[in-house]
Amino acid sequence: MSELLQTLPWDTEFFGLKIGRVLPSRLDVDSLEAISILAKQGGFRCLYFQAEPDDAETVSVAEEGGFHLVDVRIVLEHPFDGRPAPVPRYPVPGDIQLMSPRPKDVPTLEQIAVEIGHTSRFCFDRHCPGDACPRLYRAWLHKAIAEDHDSVMVAHLPEGAVGLIACSLQANSVGAIQLAGVQSGRRGRGVGTALVQGALDWFRAQGVVRAEVTTQARNVPAQRLYQQMGFFTRRMTLYYHKWLDEEI
């Protein structure tokens, strides 16, 4: 749409109202005014904005302009540079299997996807209706299984599916973990370790130069798992939403 504001077609269709992304990561009073004019002219109802955390003016301008902090987003990376792999806290269970998703796994995988969403920005945005986050993460799961990702692995114990991880290949030989989670009652048993190790093995076989994953600052268990598997922080941003009407 412009160098300041971009329409997000998938989000717009999913929520049934026009949603856009603020493109700059830094704001001043003039750029905020220009974005506000574009948003009003374009009929936007919600704007997403990722701010650089080290710019005090941006944070002040965004908050005074009606943007509300809903997430602190952390990008972690794992370089494939020959360094020794760290020893994970939880060993991989001997009876765990990683396989492609099967139709009978879908109900359990939907439950896991909903649990993944509990730490997301949509769950912490009080303007979103209560069912928005579960619907969003179930939809994300089905997109991953159907078409959107290059590899989806499901962790199985003898009792059935207990976790999933979805991976994709990005530009410049970068691999990305897009969706990952373990059933709440199965955490702390090495399932997450098995899933992340499976993803790393798959990335390595594809010849990627590094793997990336995005998580929330509030999701400390996920950060600890990735750090134990050789990931380290690459970038942090402050994620804001601005609603131009009271609620969806």
C-alpha positions as CSV (number, residue, x, y, z in Angstrom):
1,M,0.0,0.0,0.0
2,S,2.8,2.4,0.9
3,E,6.2,2.6,2.5
4,L,4.5,3.1,5.8
5,L,1.5,0.6,5.9
6,Q,0.8,-2.8,4.4
7,T,-2.5,-4.7,4.2
8,L,-2.4,-8.2,5.7
9,P,-4.7,-10.3,3.5
10,W,-4.7,-13.5,5.6
11,D,-5.4,-11.7,8.9
12,T,-8.0,-9.6,7.2
13,E,-9.8,-12.6,5.9
14,F,-9.5,-14.6,9.1
15,F,-10.8,-11.8,11.4
16,G,-13.3,-10.4,9.0
17,L,-12.0,-6.8,9.3
18,K,-9.1,-4.9,7.6
19,I,-5.8,-5.4,9.4
20,G,-2.5,-3.8,8.4
21,R,1.2,-3.8,9.4
22,V,3.2,-0.7,10.1
23,L,6.3,-1.2,8.1
24,P,8.9,1.1,9.8
25,S,10.3,-0.2,13.1
26,R,10.9,3.3,14.4
27,L,8.3,6.1,14.7
28,D,8.3,9.8,15.3
29,V,5.3,12.2,15.6
30,D,5.2,13.0,11.8
31,S,5.4,9.3,10.7
32,L,2.7,8.3,13.2
33,E,0.4,11.1,11.9
34,A,1.0,9.9,8.3
35,I,0.2,6.3,9.3
36,S,-3.0,7.4,11.1
37,I,-4.2,9.3,8.0
38,L,-3.5,6.3,5.7
39,A,-5.2,3.9,8.2
40,K,-8.3,6.1,8.3
41,Q,-8.5,6.5,4.5
42,G,-7.9,2.8,4.0
43,G,-10.6,1.7,6.4
44,F,-8.3,-0.3,8.7
45,R,-9.6,-1.6,12.0
46,C,-6.3,-2.9,13.5
47,L,-2.6,-2.2,13.0
48,Y,0.3,-4.3,14.0
49,F,3.6,-2.7,14.8
50,Q,7.0,-4.2,15.8
51,A,9.1,-1.6,17.5
52,E,12.9,-1.5,18.1
53,P,13.2,-1.8,21.9
54,D,16.2,0.5,22.1
55,D,14.5,3.6,20.8
56,A,12.8,5.6,23.5
57,E,11.1,8.0,21.1
58,T,9.5,5.2,19.2
59,V,8.1,3.6,22.4
60,S,6.8,6.9,23.7
61,V,5.2,7.9,20.3
62,A,3.6,4.5,19.9
63,E,2.1,4.4,23.3
64,E,0.9,8.0,23.2
65,G,-0.6,7.2,19.7
66,G,-2.8,4.4,21.0
67,F,-0.7,1.4,20.4
68,H,-0.8,-1.2,23.2
69,L,2.0,-3.6,23.9
70,V,0.8,-7.2,23.5
71,D,4.1,-9.2,23.1
72,V,7.8,-9.0,23.4
73,R,9.0,-11.1,20.5
74,I,12.3,-13.0,20.6
75,V,14.0,-14.5,17.6
76,L,16.6,-17.2,18.3
77,E,19.0,-18.7,15.9
78,H,21.0,-21.9,15.6
79,P,24.1,-21.7,13.3
80,F,25.2,-24.8,11.5
81,D,28.9,-24.0,11.8
82,G,30.4,-27.2,13.2
83,R,30.3,-26.3,16.8
84,P,29.6,-29.2,19.2
85,A,26.0,-29.8,20.1
86,P,25.1,-29.1,23.7
87,V,23.9,-31.8,26.0
88,P,20.1,-31.3,26.5
89,R,18.6,-31.2,29.9
90,Y,16.1,-34.0,29.1
91,P,17.3,-37.0,27.1
92,V,15.2,-38.2,24.2
93,P,12.9,-41.0,25.4
94,G,13.8,-44.4,23.8
95,D,10.2,-45.1,22.9
96,I,9.5,-41.9,21.1
97,Q,8.9,-41.8,17.3
98,L,8.8,-38.8,14.9
99,M,6.5,-39.2,12.0
100,S,4.3,-37.3,9.6
101,P,0.8,-36.3,10.9
102,R,-1.9,-38.9,10.5
103,P,-5.7,-38.1,10.3
104,K,-6.3,-39.8,13.6
105,D,-3.7,-37.5,15.3
106,V,-5.6,-34.3,14.3
107,P,-7.9,-33.9,17.4
108,T,-4.9,-34.2,19.7
109,L,-2.8,-31.9,17.5
110,E,-5.6,-29.3,17.6
111,Q,-5.5,-29.4,21.4
112,I,-1.7,-28.9,21.4
113,A,-2.1,-26.0,18.9
114,V,-4.6,-24.3,21.1
115,E,-2.2,-24.7,24.1
116,I,0.6,-23.1,22.0
117,G,-1.6,-20.1,21.5
118,H,-1.9,-19.4,25.3
119,T,1.3,-17.3,25.3
120,S,0.6,-15.5,22.0
121,R,-0.2,-11.8,21.5
122,F,-3.7,-12.7,20.4
123,C,-4.4,-14.3,23.8
124,F,-3.1,-11.2,25.6
125,D,-4.9,-8.6,23.5
126,R,-8.1,-7.9,25.3
127,H,-9.7,-6.5,22.2
128,C,-9.8,-10.0,20.6
129,P,-12.8,-12.2,21.4
130,G,-12.2,-15.2,23.5
131,D,-12.4,-17.7,20.7
132,A,-10.1,-15.8,18.3
133,C,-6.8,-17.3,19.6
134,P,-8.0,-20.9,19.6
135,R,-9.5,-20.6,16.1
136,L,-6.3,-18.9,14.8
137,Y,-4.0,-21.7,16.1
138,R,-6.2,-24.5,14.9
139,A,-6.3,-22.8,11.5
140,W,-2.5,-22.4,11.6
141,L,-2.1,-26.1,12.4
142,H,-4.3,-27.1,9.4
143,K,-2.4,-24.8,7.1
144,A,0.9,-26.4,8.2
145,I,-0.4,-29.9,7.6
146,A,-2.1,-29.0,4.3
147,E,0.4,-26.9,2.5
148,D,2.3,-24.2,4.3
149,H,5.4,-25.8,5.6
150,D,8.0,-28.1,4.2
151,S,8.1,-30.5,7.1
152,V,5.7,-31.3,9.9
153,M,6.8,-33.9,12.5
154,V,4.6,-35.4,15.1
155,A,6.1,-36.9,18.3
156,H,4.5,-40.2,19.3
157,L,4.8,-42.2,22.5
158,P,3.1,-45.6,22.8
159,E,-0.1,-43.8,24.0
160,G,-0.3,-41.6,20.9
161,A,0.6,-38.2,19.6
162,V,2.1,-35.9,22.2
163,G,3.8,-33.1,20.3
164,L,4.4,-31.4,16.9
165,I,6.9,-29.2,15.1
166,A,6.5,-27.5,11.7
167,C,9.5,-26.3,9.7
168,S,10.0,-24.4,6.5
169,L,12.8,-23.2,4.3
170,Q,13.3,-19.5,3.9
171,A,15.3,-17.4,1.6
172,N,19.1,-17.3,1.9
173,S,19.3,-20.9,3.1
174,V,17.6,-20.2,6.4
175,G,15.4,-22.7,8.1
176,A,12.5,-21.6,10.4
177,I,10.6,-23.4,13.1
178,Q,7.1,-22.0,12.6
179,L,4.9,-23.9,15.1
180,A,6.0,-26.2,18.0
181,G,4.4,-27.6,21.1
182,V,4.1,-30.5,23.5
183,Q,0.9,-31.7,25.1
184,S,0.7,-30.1,28.6
185,G,0.7,-33.4,30.5
186,R,3.8,-34.7,28.6
187,R,6.2,-31.8,29.2
188,G,9.5,-32.4,31.0
189,R,9.9,-35.9,29.5
190,G,12.2,-35.1,26.6
191,V,9.5,-34.8,23.9
192,G,10.4,-31.2,23.1
193,T,14.1,-32.2,22.9
194,A,13.2,-34.9,20.4
195,L,11.1,-32.5,18.3
196,V,13.7,-29.8,18.2
197,Q,16.5,-32.3,17.4
198,G,14.4,-33.8,14.6
199,A,13.9,-30.3,13.2
200,L,17.7,-29.6,13.4
201,D,18.5,-32.9,11.7
202,W,16.0,-32.1,8.9
203,F,17.4,-28.5,8.5
204,R,21.0,-29.9,8.3
205,A,19.9,-32.4,5.6
206,Q,18.5,-29.5,3.6
207,G,21.8,-27.7,3.7
208,V,20.6,-24.6,5.6
209,V,23.2,-22.2,7.1
210,R,21.2,-21.5,10.2
211,A,17.8,-22.2,11.8
212,E,15.6,-19.6,13.4
213,V,12.6,-19.7,15.8
214,T,10.4,-16.9,17.2
215,T,9.0,-17.1,20.6
216,Q,7.6,-14.8,23.3
217,A,9.6,-13.3,26.2
218,R,6.8,-14.6,28.5
219,N,7.4,-18.2,27.3
220,V,10.5,-18.9,29.4
221,P,10.2,-22.7,29.1
222,A,10.4,-22.5,25.3
223,Q,13.4,-20.2,25.5
224,R,15.2,-22.6,27.9
225,L,14.6,-25.5,25.6
226,Y,15.9,-23.8,22.5
227,Q,19.0,-22.4,24.4
228,Q,19.8,-25.9,25.6
229,M,19.6,-27.1,22.0
230,G,22.2,-24.6,20.8
231,F,20.0,-21.6,19.9
232,F,20.9,-18.0,21.1
233,T,19.1,-14.7,20.9
234,R,19.3,-12.9,17.5
235,R,16.8,-10.1,17.9
236,M,14.1,-8.8,20.2
237,T,11.2,-6.5,19.2
238,L,8.2,-5.0,21.0
239,Y,4.9,-6.0,19.4
240,Y,2.0,-3.5,19.5
241,H,-1.6,-3.6,18.4
242,K,-3.7,-0.5,17.7
243,W,-7.4,-0.9,17.3
244,L,-9.2,1.9,15.5
245,D,-12.6,0.8,16.9
246,E,-13.4,-0.6,20.4
247,E,-13.3,-4.3,19.6
248,I,-13.8,-6.9,16.9
